[in-house]
Amino acid sequence: MNAAQSGVDFALVSFFLFVGFFISLIFYLRREDRREGYPLEEDSSGRVRTAGGFLFSAVPKTFLLPAGGTLTVPNQQRDRRPIAARRTSVVPGSPLRPTGNPMIDGVGPAAYAERAKVPDRTFHGDLKIVPMRVAVDFRVARGDPDPRGMTVIGTDKVAAGVVKDIWVDRAESMVRYLEVSLASDGRSVILPMTMALIDRKRDLVKVDAITGAQFADVPALENPDQITFYEEERVTAYYGGGFLYATPARSEPLL
């Protein structure tokens, strides 16, 4: 071996350093993705399967929450809510069959997470999503239809009520919800704007997610002028579940 061949091969060293870094990155990501949502449960038996050890378990980390307080994860706390459904088979991955009203019980597409029961806020600390009766500096843009006063109909073309107010996102300057005053009892419920189609010519707000009668079971708000993360989750899940459970035909196969 001559002097020219005895030097350090920096290309090879760089390659091994990259491989070592990449392997370390994989182990780091596999640990971090177990910070929340783990351990796993077996479908058939419900037995908890844990992937422990230094290489597979994240070190507990404490986070400061925007609304105050802290959260430490992983904390091994489990979601103990009963599921109003039963398995159609013992085979892993088999679907669940609802045993009650799946849209209210939170089954399948109507499932929801136990989010924080505090409202979202802007960078300056103000309530982020509020009705226009609170956000008095907001107006409907010129040329756009104002849904207030329009009749809301469900997928069965039955009238549910009338749009009472518009809920705006102060941070994003957009409409998030419509507030509907029910014709049945005068209560107000929230309708996600993404679930509504405004028919300006007929003064109608069409909702394909649920029927007119099912508006009565939309989860109510604790405070009429604000909505929490938890309430947003419940309301959205209810309408989302309607695309499968609103009518019996929707739960059947297409063919």
Number of C-alpha atoms within 10 A of each C-alpha: 5 6 6 7 8 8 8 9 9 9 9 10 11 11 11 12 12 12 12 11 11 12 11 13 12 11 14 15 12 15 19 15 13 20 19 13 13 18 17 13 12 11 14 13 9 9 10 11 11 13 13 12 9 10 12 17 21 20 12 11 11 10 11 10 9 10 12 7 8 10 12 11 16 19 12 11 11 9 9 6 7 7 14 16 18 11 15 12 12 11 10 11 12 12 14 15 15 19 12 11 13 23 27 18 18 20 23 19 17 23 19 19 12 12 13 13 12 13 18 19 17 13 9 8 10 13 20 21 27 22 23 19 12 14 17 8 8 16 11 13 8 7 6 8 13 17 21 16 16 20 24 28 23 21 17 16 13 14 21 22 28 23 24 19 20 25 26 23 21 20 14 11 11 14 19 19 23 26 22 25 22 22 16 12 9 11 13 23 23 27 23 17 18 12 17 19 13 18 14 13 7 9 16 20 24 21 24 18 22 25 20 21 16 16 25 18 12 20 18 16 18 10 8 13 14 18 23 20 15 17 23 20 18 25 22 20 23 30 25 20 21 21 18 20 24 23 15 8 10 12 11 10 6 6 3
